[in-house]
Amino acid sequence: MPKMKTHSGAKRRFKVTGSGKIKRFQAGTSHLLRKKSNKAKTRLVGSTLVDKSDMGRVKDMLCL
């Protein structure tokens, strides 16, 4: 049986932390920013963890 291939889009978007959790960046920061308030844009800065309900799907794409 051939090796599993990592999803090429997922390997750019997700990182695995030392404890095994999966880190992601917030969506909605690339364009159409003029209609968002400064408060809303500030909330989108930085990274967050993948939700528990999506963890299985992301792990499958990353072959973990």
C-alpha positions in Angstrom: 0.0 0.0 0.0 1.4 3.5 -0.9 2.2 6.1 1.7 -0.5 8.6 2.7 0.1 12.1 1.3 -0.4 15.2 3.4 -3.0 17.6 2.1 -0.8 20.4 0.6 -3.2 23.2 1.6 -3.5 21.9 5.2 0.3 21.7 5.8 0.6 25.4 5.1 -2.4 26.4 7.3 -2.0 24.3 10.4 0.9 23.7 12.9 1.0 21.1 15.6 2.0 22.3 19.1 4.3 20.4 21.5 1.3 19.0 23.4 -0.3 17.7 20.2 -3.0 20.4 19.7 -3.4 22.0 16.3 -2.9 25.7 15.9 -4.6 27.8 13.1 -4.8 31.5 12.2 -8.0 33.5 12.1 -9.9 33.9 8.8 -11.1 37.2 7.4 -7.8 39.2 7.5 -6.9 39.4 3.9 -9.3 41.8 2.2 -12.5 43.8 2.7 -11.0 45.3 5.9 -12.4 48.8 5.4 -15.8 47.8 6.6 -14.5 46.0 9.7 -14.1 48.1 12.9 -10.7 48.4 14.5 -12.0 46.3 17.4 -13.0 43.5 15.0 -9.7 43.6 13.2 -7.8 43.5 16.5 -9.7 40.3 17.5 -8.5 38.6 14.3 -4.8 39.1 15.1 -2.9 36.0 16.2 -3.5 32.3 16.3 -6.0 30.1 18.0 -6.6 26.3 18.4 -8.6 24.2 16.1 -12.0 23.3 17.6 -12.5 19.8 19.0 -15.2 19.0 16.5 -12.9 19.7 13.5 -9.8 18.0 15.0 -10.4 14.6 13.4 -10.8 16.1 10.0 -7.6 18.2 10.2 -5.6 15.3 11.6 -6.7 13.2 8.6 -5.5 15.9 6.2 -2.2 16.1 8.1 -1.8 12.3 8.3 -1.5 12.3 12.1 
